[in-house]
Amino acid sequence: MALNRSNWRATAEAIAIPIVAILFALILFGIFCAFCGKNPLSIYGAIYSTAFGNWRTFQGTLLRAAPLMLTALCTALPARLGLMIIGNEGALVMGGIGATIAGLMLSYGSLLPNVDQVKNTLGLPSLTVQIGMALGGILFGGLWIAAVGALRHYRAVNETISSLLMNYIAIALLNHLVEGPMKDPASLNKPSSFPIPDAYQLSNISGTRIHYGLLYGLIACIISYFLIQHTTFGFAARTAGGNVKAARIAGLPVGKLTVIICFLAGSCAGLAGMVEVAAVQGQANGSLVAGYGYAGILVAFVARYNPLAAAIVAVLLGGIINSGGALQRTFNMPDATVLVFQGLVFIVVLYSESLYGRLKIFKEAEVKAPPPSAASTAVPV
Amino acid sequence: MAKAADHSTINSTNGQVAIGANTQSVIAPPELEVVNMTKRFGSFTALENVSMTLKPGTLHALLGENGAGKSTLVKCVMGFYKPTSGEIKINGQVCPVNSPRDAQQYGIGMVYQHFTSVPAMTVAENLVLSRYDNSNVINWKQEMEGLRAFMETAPFQVPLELTIAQLAAGQKQKLEILKQLYLKSKILILDEPTSVLTPGEADEVLGLIRQQVTAGQLSVLMISHKFREIMAFADEITVLRKGNFAGNGKVKDLTVSEMAEMMMGEKRDPQPVEKSEHAEPAPVLQIQDIHANKDNGLEIVKGINLTVHSGEIVGIAGISGNGQRELVEVLAGQRPATGGQVLVNGEVYRATRAEMYKHRVFVLPEEPLRNACVAHMSVAENLALRTFDRPPQAKGILLIFKAIREMAVGLIQTFKIKTPSPETPVGNLSGGNVQRTVLARELSADHIKLLIAANPCFGLDFAAVDYIHSQIVAARNRGVAVLLVSEDLDELLKLSDRILVISEGEFAYESAIAEADFATIGRSMAGH
């Protein structure tokens, strides 16, 4: 709802606490760097300049932000329904598999095309193939998380545990497929599926090296925000998330809501998998498991499950990930250093959750401000 | 550990004493004084400059309408809220109470209006948990012996092995009181302690507490709306009105109408209800052989048949825990029935949103904050829970916030909901105002056909009770079929056209209100 007098403090709280938390994590990371014998300030500088310093490097940041926006929604949407789902990685992988299957079938008419088929593709327009791949990703990822929601509602299985475990199943399934039923015999060192023909891959936004996946992410975040805040469906979901008994008394179909929200959440992560296949890898292989899913959980947390905030936070985190290579090259620090930073952000943000409603400054003023004459003579304390 | 051992020896040597330890201790309760207490929430003043004294060994009643500041006052005393100004004196000395634990150390214990036990833990665990002591190891064998001995001598029993989630409201309330008796608090603060008890149970509980008070073992500060109980058990009263002190005095010097005048600011009698006759009552709600389970999977509703006609109030009486809560939950769509079916207007009713809308079914559940509101959503959003997906509040799938807000502003005025703004989370309102919010939502709709109400007046002051009663009767006179489940027998006798008694999941008594026999009802409730 629109900002108004009675909730501006709550809004300020929701913005200030994550920012302070990130700054605090930055300080902790600085201490870590100092222990490694590096100057924290120059490391901050390097992170900033690689992540946001100029347009060329910022494009790298946006590239990494694109899948994060989508995977963040996989946690953020169900959270509004009171579900804590962390199956983002699995849904992304399933989406990648779905997109690859759709892409190969629409390109060659077979998952294991022979030489003839590779030479003579079906010749469908590239938009058709891309839409098919997107639908494949949405469907696979969506059903994957919808299963988690159904288990939760109909069998009372804890959704956090089941979604976490389903990540491993998805990854195992991917490995099985690319090493067996879908393996391209040419991929020896790194088992992969057959590649999607270049013509069908997602192109870059003109004049940049950013692929259209970024647009998918932004659009998904905006639609999600709109869906949750401005539609009757979102209202019903928020009600069920807030108090399932109240939702039942109002006759809301809690089970249906759960499964639908979970499907939408999974389909966003699945779309991220499609983007990874169609724009980055060009085929399904182990590189799909790059940690974008888990990082998406972090984005959703920092964004307080607000889809619009998730888009912004995704860019921030994309920048941090983007700077990993630079830290390695310039400071001779291990590539995993950024994971330390990510982990610190995660823990500090989780901790900061406990501060909501406790800070006086964000509470409604209890007493009216003293008259100006008194204020002018008051000694600051 | 020493405490538990102490406990069991006392009880084994002196089994007839109600609360063993107290007869042996000779320490009288201290005097509790509240001086110029003020509490503000934002720009809202809940309590302004209120003073009162709880003399040792007295039962002091705190009176006031909803939102008069009674709960706020006692929560300040308990260290639950930090007062904006004012202080608490114990035996004349200023004692800062910053937390309920501090209060416990001064010997002050409170039974809150909202239950404070851990739902997933058993009664025994909750009792042991409530004791602030330093032992790191719990000797369960010894504790259980002590607890069993305590239960034997306690005024009422709650099964020690059950988890709190399995208890009905009445049993939870009993446990809250038991907890304080178990902790041997010297000053007991009771926030509407008898609202879920039958009159007999209430008299029993208060009688027992009264004995302790008379013996000089205990001081009690009791928030109550029931003049009958105040006249029978209290020594003194303090009355609050809109956050201000409105009067005090000794009960023996006051009449009910004088107390009511202090509370309301003017004299008033409870409004008698007027009922009109209906020519052709048609069956609206038909319950056919409904079975349902408790949370623990045991059958609690055992084949209930009931028809409620248009323009009729059917009252269901019963001691809490006899299946009435589960029955209401089945009708409200919160609990699946394990057998039987419900018909509304002759059609099968499964409590879906479409059916609720089609048949105009509305529900006033007990504990509205838990059952019918989303605490962190705004008052406006909670008021829109029934209507948000229909014009004018929605256009297609779009929410029209302006319409939602406008309706909320109207309802807040009509139903006199005290809230800083329509955007305030409903969880921030006082219990009575949460109840008004739900009432506003459920009773404001046009053409209600069926109203299911469960303890609709739980914890409300008598002006609000009168208001709700008149609303229910007005609905009935318009031809609404009303099913009223209540643990307040007076309420049922006042409102119902027909009364039934539920006992162990089955109806044990049924009669038209004119022929209702009070003694038989009482016996049926008790399962005789």
Contacts between the chains, C-beta under 8 A, distances in Angstrom:
chain1	res1	chain2	res2	distance
A	1	B	378	7.7
A	1	B	401	5.7
A	1	B	423	7.0
A	2	B	401	7.2
A	4	B	421	8.0
A	4	B	423	6.2
A	5	B	421	7.7
A	6	B	420	6.5
A	6	B	421	4.5
A	6	B	423	4.7
A	6	B	424	6.3
A	7	B	423	5.7
A	230	B	398	6.2
A	230	B	399	5.5
A	231	B	397	4.6
A	231	B	398	6.2
A	231	B	399	6.3
A	232	B	388	5.9
A	232	B	389	4.1
A	232	B	394	5.0
A	232	B	397	5.4
A	232	B	398	7.7
A	232	B	399	6.2
A	233	B	397	6.2
A	234	B	399	7.8
A	235	B	381	7.3
A	235	B	384	7.8
A	235	B	388	5.1
A	235	B	389	7.5
A	235	B	399	6.0
A	236	B	388	7.9
A	236	B	389	7.4
A	238	B	374	7.4
A	238	B	377	6.7
A	239	B	374	5.5
A	239	B	377	7.1
A	239	B	381	8.0
A	239	B	385	6.4
A	242	B	374	3.3
A	242	B	375	6.9
A	242	B	376	5.9
A	242	B	377	5.6
A	243	B	370	7.6
A	243	B	373	6.6
A	243	B	374	4.6
A	243	B	375	6.9
A	245	B	334	5.5
A	245	B	370	6.6
A	245	B	371	5.0
A	245	B	372	7.4
A	246	B	371	6.8
A	246	B	372	5.2
A	246	B	373	5.6
A	246	B	374	5.4
A	246	B	382	8.0
A	246	B	385	6.8
A	248	B	332	7.0
A	248	B	333	4.9
A	248	B	334	4.5
A	248	B	351	7.7
A	249	B	332	5.0
A	249	B	333	6.5
A	249	B	334	6.3
A	249	B	363	5.5
A	249	B	365	6.3
A	249	B	371	6.5
A	249	B	372	5.3
A	250	B	353	6.8
A	250	B	356	7.8
A	250	B	385	4.7
A	250	B	386	6.0
A	251	B	333	5.9
A	251	B	351	6.1
A	251	B	352	5.4
A	251	B	353	3.2
A	251	B	354	7.5
A	251	B	355	7.2
A	251	B	356	4.4
A	251	B	357	7.7
A	252	B	353	6.1
A	253	B	352	7.0
A	253	B	353	7.1
A	363	B	42	7.8
A	364	B	41	7.6
A	364	B	42	3.5
A	364	B	43	7.3
A	364	B	420	7.9
A	365	B	42	6.7
A	365	B	43	7.6
A	366	B	40	5.1
A	366	B	41	7.4
A	366	B	42	6.5
A	366	B	84	6.3
A	367	B	40	6.8
A	367	B	84	7.3
A	368	B	43	7.5
